[in-house]
Amino acid sequence: MFENSSGVLFVVTGAHWTQSATDAARSVVQSNPWLKIGIFTDQQDVDPLFHFVGRIHAGESRRKHEYVGRSPFSRTLYLDSDVRVTGDLHDLFRLLENYDIAGTHVRYRTSPRRLNKYKIDIPQAFPQINCGVLLYRKSDATERLFRSWITLYNEGGFTRDQIPFREALWTSDARFYAFAPEYNTRRIPIWPNKGPLPVILHINALHSPKAWKRKLTHLLLMPVMARIRRFQKYGHPPVPPAPR
């Protein structure tokens, strides 16, 4: 059904997180209606906007590394539930013409917590990858990478997935590319008139269980969202008049 298709995938459990994923998926529908959307969830009532629904049964893990390899799509963008897609993703998916998998470096990548290792001495110049926004295509190389990720995660008793992913990627033969941070914007732009416009906003408070945090985040995002709408309307950011 989804052979040779491009799609976005979410992996969540619980009513709150499934609703958060639905809100994130709705931003994909609005900005990229050409994409299929899938979800793995333990909830029975799922919004019909999802083209694929995979079931997570009671007692099963919801760790993303156990499900990304089960994507029904040939080319997949995995997203955490705290994202909003604000721009066109055609260009991002084109990376899969030359690469098997792509992601962005984590923030604060030189902090001691981000430099933790498991079995292999990996150079600091090869930092952790943020696993909340991962682009990949079905291939033997990515299948081996994901199997290694699962094995290392289970062997090491990890509770966070980025340490074992870093090691799995270091030893993998999958072709990897680190894409630009506007495709995984981890903070609200304070000065939205400078720098590239975010294409994917990845802000933790967007799926906070606390309603006031979600509302405050939406308020703080208003300036950058207004600039994005201007760009979409006029085709380019407004240029200020030259000084006289």
N, C-alpha and C positions, 0 to 999 in steps of 0.2 A: 504493500500500500504506500509506503514512504520511500521506495527505492529511488536513488539518485535525488533525494530531497534535502533541503536545508531547513533546519529547525532550531528552536530554542527549547532547552530542557531545564526543568526545576525538580528538586528532590526535597520534600518536606514531610513532616508528620504533625498532627494536631490541627485543630480547627483554626487557631490564630495564624499559624505559619502557612497553612494552605490558603487562607484569605490574603495573607501578605503576598504569596506567590501569584495569586490571581490578580492583585493590584499591579504587580510588576509585569505580569503577562499582558495586561490591558494596555500598558504603555508600549509594548511591542506591537500589538495589533494596530494601535493608532499611528505609530511611526514607521512600521515595516509590515504592512498587510500581506506581503508576498511570502512571509515566513510561516511555517508550521510551528505549532507550540505543543509541547508535551510536558507531562508531570508524572512523577512517582509520588504517591501519597497514601496515607492510611484512611483518608476520609472517603465516605461513600457518595456524598453530594458534592459534585465537582462542576464548576462553571462550564457550560457548553463551548466556551471559546477555545478550550483545549482540544486539539485534534487527536491526541493520544493520552490515555490515562493508564499508567501502570500501578498496580496495587502493592503497597507495603503492608504486610500482614502483621498482626499483633506480635510483639516480641522481636521483630526483625529490626536490624539497624537501619537508620536513615542516613548514615554517612555517605556523602556524595561519591566517594571513591568506589563504593560497591555498586553504584548505579550508572555512572557516566558511560561505562562500557556497554551498557544495555540500551543505549539510545536507539530509538527506531529510525533515526535519520542518518543519512550518509555523511552529512556535514552538520555538526552540532555546535551551538553556542550554549554552554552550561552557564546558568546565572543563579546566584543566591537570591533569596526572596527580598533582600533590601536594596533592590536596584530600580532605576527608572531609565528606560531607553528613550533618548530625546532626539536622536538623529538617525540618518540612513545607515544601514549596516552592510550594504552591498560591498563596499570597499573592504571592510573588515573580512568578510567571507572570501574575498579574492586571495587572501593570504594562503588559503588552502590549495591554491593552484601550485604553490611551490613548497609548502610546509605541511607537516602532519599535525602539528599542535602549536598553539600560541597562547601567550598570557602576558601579564605585566609583573614587574618586580614588586615585592611588598614594600610598604612604607617602613621607615625606620630600620632599613635592612642591615645596619651595622650595630644595632643594639644587641647585647649579649643573648637575649632570648631568641633573636632571629638567627643567631649564628650557631645554635645548638646542632650537634651532629649525632649520628647514630653509629654506623659501622665504618664509614669512609671519611677520610680527611679531604673535605671539599674546599676549594679556595673561596675566600671571601668575595672574590670577583664574580662568583657564580651564586648569586643570592637566592633566597626563597622566592617562589612564585606565588602570587595571590590566587588561590584556587577558587575564589568566588566568581571569577569571570574567566572561563576557559573555552577556547575555540579549538576544535579538533575534527579530524575526518576519520572515517573507518579505514583502517589499514592494519596489516600485521604488526607494524611497529607500535602503533598506539595500543593495540590489544596487549602486546607484551609489556608496554609501559604501565598500563592500568593493572595488570596482574601483579607486576612487581610492587606497585604502590600498595595494593591490598596486602601482599605478603609482608612487606616491611612494616606496615601499620600494625598488623596483628602480632608479628614477632616482637616488636618493640613496646607493645602495650600503650601505644600513643592515644591521646585524646584530641590532639590537633593534627590535621592532615598535611600541613605544609612541610614539616621536617622530613617525613618519609617520601613525600612527592619530590622534594629537592634531590634526595639521593637516588630515587628511581629515575628521575630525568637525567641526572649526571651519568648514569650507567646505561642509559637507553640509546638505541640507534634511531629513535624517532627524530625527524627534523623539526627543530623548535625555533620559534621566533618570538622575541619580546616586543610586543606592539606598544604604541604610544599611550601615555597615561590618560589621554582624553577618552579612551575606550574603557577606562576603569578609574573614574574620578572618585577618590576616596574622601574628599573633604569638600565642603561648600565653598565655591570660589568667592573670596571676599571682594575682589575687584573684577566683576564679570566682564568689564570692557577690555580686559587685557588677556592675552594668551588665547590658545585654541578653545573653541566652544566644546563643552563636554558632550560626548555622544552616548556614553553610559555613565550615569550617576550611581555610585555604589556607596551609600550613606547608611551606616548601621541603624540610625534612629528611624529610618523609613519603615522598619518592621518592628519597632519597639512595642512591647506589650502595653506601654504607657501611652494613652491617647494624647496627653499634653505634649509629649516629646515628638510624636508624629506631626501634630499640628504646628508646633514651633518650627520644625524642620521645613515644612511646606512654606511657612512664612519667610524663613531665611532664604529659601530657594527662589523666591519670587523675582528678584532682579535678574538672575541668570536665566530663568525660564522666559522672562520678557525679552531678553536679548536673543534667545534661541528662536522665539516666535518672529521677531523682526528679521532675523536671518532667513527663516523659512519663507517669509512673505516677500522680501526684497532680493533674496539671492546672495546677499553679502552683508556683512555688518555695516551699519551706517558710518560714514566717514565724516569726522568733524570738519568744519570749515577751516581753511588755512588761516593762520594768524596774519593780521594786516600789518 
